[in-house]
Amino acid sequence: VAGARLAELGFRHVLCLNFEPTNAVLQDRCQGTGDALAAAGGDGMIEVEVPLADAEETRRIVLEQFAADSSLDSVIGTSNNPAEAAASLLESGQLPAGTGVVTFDVSAATLDLLENEVMLFAVHQQPYLQGYYPTLAIYLHLVTRGFTVLDPLFKTGPALVERADVPARRCEAEFFPQCPEGPQEVEVSLAARIALGVLAGLLILCCVALAVLVAAKRKLKVWHYASPFFLFGSLLGAVMGYVALILY
């Protein structure tokens, strides 16, 4: 996916930043990118090891590789940390203008770089859709005996995230929440507050009346089995809701 998209954008030779070369999944990310570029007529891929958490060292390695091979025209990170370090070089003018910086995986910083057109795209593995969603679908299929509301054909990824996709990717369900503002407060109108207050008040009065009736008629079987605990629980809930309306 990444190599094919790089080729479509006109890139031919990519530097792959691998923070864990012994990891077969990350090896496949580099190799697949290089193979796709080569298949499109490009020069393939150079893979180098970089530290995951040392951005300064990653930048040094990238500059060293670009100085040694002038045919390199793009950089891809096997995770967002190395790619973000390479993107900072492009922002500061230390990499040639037009160098393509892309990444596997997505973070809040990656989304910002995509939005500012520093990075070209990110390959999002969509672990929620690849892991949780299929498990949920299987469970519902077994429990409902084949009757389920889930779409039987659901694209789990990987997905390309480009600049145009950033707003939708900030907070959508299949992605990790990336909303810097935090949860949005919902404004409740005065009319709605009054209506809810009246309903809560009526519920409180009903609970109190029924509780008194249960206490007065407790010797009668029909009232003895009237679940007073349920009434008291309802009363407590109504009071708490009424207080919450007043305070908030």
C-alpha positions as CSV (number, residue, x, y, z in Angstrom):
1,V,0.0,0.0,0.0
2,A,2.7,2.5,1.0
3,G,5.1,1.7,-1.8
4,A,2.3,1.8,-4.4
5,R,1.1,5.2,-3.2
6,L,4.7,6.6,-3.2
7,A,5.1,5.4,-6.7
8,E,1.8,7.1,-7.7
9,L,3.2,10.4,-6.2
10,G,6.3,10.1,-8.3
11,F,8.9,8.8,-5.8
12,R,11.4,6.2,-6.7
13,H,13.9,5.5,-3.9
14,V,12.8,5.4,-0.2
15,L,14.8,5.3,3.0
16,C,13.0,2.9,5.5
17,L,13.5,3.7,9.2
18,N,13.2,0.5,11.2
19,F,13.4,0.8,14.9
20,E,13.4,-3.0,15.5
21,P,15.0,-4.9,12.5
22,T,14.5,-8.3,14.2
23,N,10.7,-7.8,14.1
24,A,9.3,-9.7,11.1
25,V,6.3,-7.3,10.9
26,L,8.5,-4.3,10.6
27,Q,10.8,-6.1,8.1
28,D,7.7,-6.8,6.0
29,R,6.7,-3.1,6.1
30,C,10.1,-2.0,4.7
31,Q,10.4,-4.9,2.2
32,G,6.8,-4.5,0.9
33,T,7.3,-0.8,0.4
34,G,10.6,-1.4,-1.5
35,D,9.1,-4.2,-3.6
36,A,6.1,-2.0,-4.6
37,L,8.4,0.9,-5.6
38,A,10.6,-1.5,-7.6
39,A,7.6,-3.0,-9.4
40,A,6.5,0.5,-10.5
41,G,10.0,1.1,-12.0
42,G,11.6,2.8,-9.0
43,D,14.9,2.1,-7.3
44,G,13.4,0.3,-4.3
45,M,14.3,0.8,-0.7
46,I,17.3,1.2,1.7
47,E,16.6,0.0,5.2
48,V,18.4,1.4,8.3
49,E,18.0,0.8,12.0
50,V,17.1,3.8,14.1
51,P,16.2,4.2,17.8
52,L,12.6,4.4,18.7
53,A,12.8,7.1,21.4
54,D,15.9,9.1,20.3
55,A,14.7,11.7,17.7
56,E,18.1,13.4,17.6
57,E,20.0,10.2,16.7
58,T,17.3,9.4,14.1
59,R,17.8,12.8,12.5
60,R,21.5,12.2,12.4
61,I,21.1,8.8,10.6
62,V,18.7,10.2,8.1
63,L,21.0,13.1,7.1
64,E,23.9,10.7,6.9
65,Q,22.0,8.4,4.5
66,F,20.8,11.3,2.3
67,A,24.4,12.7,2.1
68,A,25.6,9.2,1.1
69,D,23.0,8.5,-1.6
70,S,21.6,11.4,-3.7
71,S,19.0,9.1,-5.3
72,L,17.0,9.0,-2.1
73,D,13.8,11.0,-2.5
74,S,11.6,9.8,0.3
75,V,11.5,8.5,3.9
76,I,9.1,6.1,5.5
77,G,9.0,5.2,9.2
78,T,8.0,1.7,10.4
79,S,6.3,3.6,13.2
80,N,5.3,7.3,13.6
81,N,8.2,8.3,16.0
82,P,11.0,7.9,13.4
83,A,8.9,9.4,10.7
84,E,8.1,12.4,12.8
85,A,11.8,13.0,13.5
86,A,12.5,12.9,9.7
87,A,9.6,15.3,9.2
88,S,11.2,17.8,11.5
89,L,14.3,17.8,9.2
90,L,12.0,18.6,6.2
91,E,10.4,21.4,8.2
92,S,13.7,22.9,9.1
93,G,15.0,22.7,5.5
94,Q,17.7,20.1,6.2
95,L,16.3,17.7,3.7
96,P,15.9,18.6,0.0
97,A,12.6,20.3,-0.8
98,G,10.1,17.9,-2.2
99,T,11.3,14.9,-0.1
100,G,8.4,12.7,0.7
101,V,8.0,11.8,4.4
102,V,5.4,9.1,5.2
103,T,4.8,6.6,8.0
104,F,3.1,3.5,9.3
105,D,0.9,4.1,12.3
106,V,-0.7,7.3,13.4
107,S,-0.5,9.7,16.4
108,A,-1.8,13.1,17.2
109,A,1.5,14.6,16.1
110,T,1.3,12.7,12.8
111,L,-2.2,14.1,12.2
112,D,-0.8,17.6,12.7
113,L,2.0,17.0,10.3
114,L,-0.5,15.6,7.7
115,E,-2.7,18.6,8.2
116,N,0.2,21.0,7.7
117,E,1.3,19.1,4.6
118,V,4.7,18.2,6.0
119,M,3.9,14.4,5.8
120,L,2.2,13.1,2.7
121,F,0.3,10.1,4.2
122,A,0.2,7.6,7.0
123,V,-0.7,3.9,6.8
124,H,-3.2,3.2,9.5
125,Q,-3.4,-0.4,10.6
126,Q,-6.8,0.2,12.3
127,P,-6.2,-2.2,15.1
128,Y,-9.7,-1.6,16.5
129,L,-11.3,-2.9,13.3
130,Q,-8.8,-5.7,12.9
131,G,-9.1,-6.9,16.5
132,Y,-12.1,-5.9,18.5
133,Y,-14.7,-5.6,15.6
134,P,-14.2,-9.1,14.2
135,T,-14.4,-10.6,17.7
136,L,-17.7,-8.7,18.3
137,A,-19.0,-9.8,14.9
138,I,-18.3,-13.5,15.7
139,Y,-19.8,-13.2,19.2
140,L,-23.0,-11.6,17.8
141,H,-23.2,-14.2,15.0
142,L,-23.1,-17.0,17.6
143,V,-25.4,-15.4,20.1
144,T,-28.0,-14.3,17.6
145,R,-27.6,-17.5,15.5
146,G,-26.6,-15.6,12.4
147,F,-28.9,-12.6,12.8
148,T,-26.8,-9.5,13.2
149,V,-26.9,-5.8,12.3
150,L,-23.2,-5.7,11.5
151,D,-22.2,-5.2,7.9
152,P,-21.0,-8.6,6.6
153,L,-18.3,-6.9,4.5
154,F,-16.3,-4.5,6.4
155,K,-12.9,-3.1,5.3
156,T,-10.6,-3.5,8.2
157,G,-7.5,-1.9,6.6
158,P,-4.8,-1.0,6.3
159,A,-6.1,2.5,5.4
160,L,-4.2,5.4,3.9
161,V,-4.7,8.6,5.9
162,E,-3.9,11.8,3.9
163,R,-4.5,15.5,4.6
164,A,-8.1,15.4,3.5
165,D,-8.8,12.5,5.9
166,V,-7.5,14.2,9.0
167,P,-10.7,15.9,10.3
168,A,-12.6,12.6,10.1
169,R,-9.8,10.7,11.7
170,R,-9.5,12.9,14.8
171,C,-12.3,11.3,16.8
172,E,-14.0,8.6,14.7
173,A,-15.0,5.3,16.4
174,E,-12.5,3.0,14.8
175,F,-9.6,5.3,15.8
176,F,-7.9,6.1,19.1
177,P,-9.4,9.4,20.4
178,Q,-7.3,12.3,19.3
179,C,-9.4,15.2,20.5
180,P,-7.2,17.8,22.2
181,E,-10.2,19.7,23.5
182,G,-11.5,16.7,25.5
183,P,-15.1,15.8,25.7
184,Q,-17.5,18.4,24.4
185,E,-20.1,19.8,26.9
186,V,-23.7,19.7,25.8
187,E,-25.7,22.8,26.6
188,V,-29.1,22.0,28.1
189,S,-31.8,24.7,27.5
190,L,-33.7,26.3,30.3
191,A,-36.9,24.8,29.1
192,A,-35.4,21.3,29.2
193,R,-34.0,21.8,32.7
194,I,-37.5,23.0,33.9
195,A,-39.2,20.0,32.3
196,L,-36.7,17.5,33.7
197,G,-37.0,19.2,37.1
198,V,-40.8,18.8,37.1
199,L,-40.5,15.2,36.1
200,A,-37.9,14.5,38.8
201,G,-40.1,16.3,41.3
202,L,-43.2,14.2,40.4
203,L,-41.1,11.0,40.6
204,I,-39.9,12.0,44.1
205,L,-43.5,12.7,45.2
206,C,-44.7,9.4,43.8
207,C,-41.8,7.5,45.5
208,V,-42.5,9.2,48.8
209,A,-46.3,8.5,48.6
210,L,-45.7,4.9,47.7
211,A,-43.1,4.5,50.5
212,V,-45.5,5.9,53.0
213,L,-48.3,3.6,51.7
214,V,-46.0,0.6,51.9
215,A,-45.1,1.5,55.5
216,A,-48.7,2.0,56.5
217,K,-50.0,-1.2,54.8
218,R,-47.0,-3.3,55.5
219,K,-49.1,-6.0,57.2
220,L,-51.1,-6.7,54.0
221,K,-49.5,-9.3,51.7
222,V,-50.0,-7.2,48.6
223,W,-48.0,-4.3,50.1
224,H,-45.6,-6.6,52.0
225,Y,-44.2,-7.9,48.7
226,A,-44.2,-4.5,46.9
227,S,-40.4,-4.3,46.8
228,P,-39.8,-1.3,49.1
229,F,-36.1,-1.4,48.3
230,F,-37.0,-0.7,44.7
231,L,-39.0,2.3,45.7
232,F,-36.3,3.7,48.0
233,G,-33.8,3.2,45.2
234,S,-36.0,5.1,42.7
235,L,-36.4,7.8,45.3
236,L,-32.6,8.1,45.8
237,G,-32.1,8.2,42.0
238,A,-34.7,10.9,41.5
239,V,-33.2,13.0,44.3
240,M,-29.7,12.7,42.9
241,G,-31.0,13.6,39.4
242,Y,-32.8,16.6,40.8
243,V,-29.7,17.8,42.7
244,A,-27.6,17.4,39.6
245,L,-30.0,19.5,37.6
246,I,-29.7,22.3,40.2
247,L,-25.9,22.1,40.4
248,Y,-25.1,21.8,36.8
